[in-house]
Amino acid sequence: MAIRPVDGWLPLTDECLHYTEESEVPPDLKKYWHQRYSLFSWYDYDILLTHDAWFGVTPEAVANRIAEDMPSHNLSNPPKDIIVDLFAGVGGNTIAFALSGKWDRVIAIERDPATLACAQHNAAIYEIPEGVITWVLADSFDYLARVKRQQQQQVRKHELVDPALDLDFSRTVLFASPPWGGVNYRDQEIFDLNTMEPYNLETLHEACRPMEHALYLPRTSDMRQIAKLAPKGGKKIEVVQYCMEGASKAMVVYLPAEEDASNQKG
Ligand SMILES: C[S@@+](CC[C@H](N)C(=O)[O-])C[C@H]1O[C@@H](n2cnc3c(N)ncnc32)[C@H](O)[C@@H]1O
């Protein structure tokens, strides 16, 4: 069966929570709850998160800045007007992409139903009109593999991916903020991206190429491993450290499309 967009609203579950009082917050989340307004400035308007989402959500100011920095219409040739958030979580980046107004299509993929239900709910809190974001409950690697197979016409058009989710590679930018394998990256002075779990750097890059893509990675990620991803032909890659209050929160690696991408149309 083809991967399709979510039809309407996924049901909120008892995993989708909003804490108003510190006494309600589990001990391992207290530190993050104290930072709730830097995660979502509209937190008090009933923003919902699952337990795990507290550890991985992109702070709002960082998400907004990334949305500004993502190459799109004016900056790239050919212009990019489709963005796919491959690990949408509770919507931190997806909401910022939608609010930026830079994209004709924002596609948000998340494989956990409760987390995606929170993201839909949170996007509504941020007054993003229904229909602006295309929500997809799926494994993003499966989705990308299907899009590529469909492009290569190994199967009949739209057999693997619904028409609403088909991609023109030359117009698409992928954004990936994967899990970072717990918090062990904090213990390493230089984070070995080959050991990142459950998806290492190579797995992520292989899944995303030949499309232009941006990878949201731990701030101490090994630059030597990142440099090896530069495509042939002298194209540069950009690495940006996103900082708040004098400290880096994460780095984003911006990787250009590879040459043959512009020949593939959706
Ligand atoms: C670090 S969080 C993303 C946070 C998100 N950027 C935000 O600001 O809310 C990673 C998310 O990826 C989801 N995930 C992990 N593997 C996935 C896969 N193969 N396909 C789709 N989603 C996946 C997890 O359920 C988790 O919600």
The ligand as a Gaussian input file, in Angstrom:
#p B3LYP/6-31G(d) Opt

LIG

0 1
 C       15.149000      14.519000      17.798000
 S       13.474000      14.146000      17.516000
 C       13.004000      15.406000      16.361000
 C       12.616000      16.677000      17.041000
 C       11.966000      17.699000      16.133000
 N       12.912000      18.324000      15.265000
 C       11.271000      18.758000      16.978000
 O       11.765000      19.892000      17.045000
 O       10.240000      18.434000      17.576000
 C       13.559000      12.731000      16.476000
 C       12.184000      12.163000      16.101000
 O       12.363000      11.240000      15.037000
 C       11.431000      10.196000      15.162000
 N       11.976000       9.076000      14.388000
 C       13.005000       8.258000      14.689000
 N       13.268000       7.407000      13.692000
 C       12.378000       7.710000      12.701000
 C       12.164000       7.192000      11.387000
 N       12.906000       6.202000      10.903000
 N       11.196000       7.755000      10.650000
 C       10.415000       8.760000      11.126000
 N       10.577000       9.289000      12.365000
 C       11.558000       8.780000      13.133000
 C       11.335000       9.961000      16.660000
 O       10.094000       9.343000      16.976000
 C       11.464000      11.396000      17.189000
 O       10.193000      11.958000      17.375000

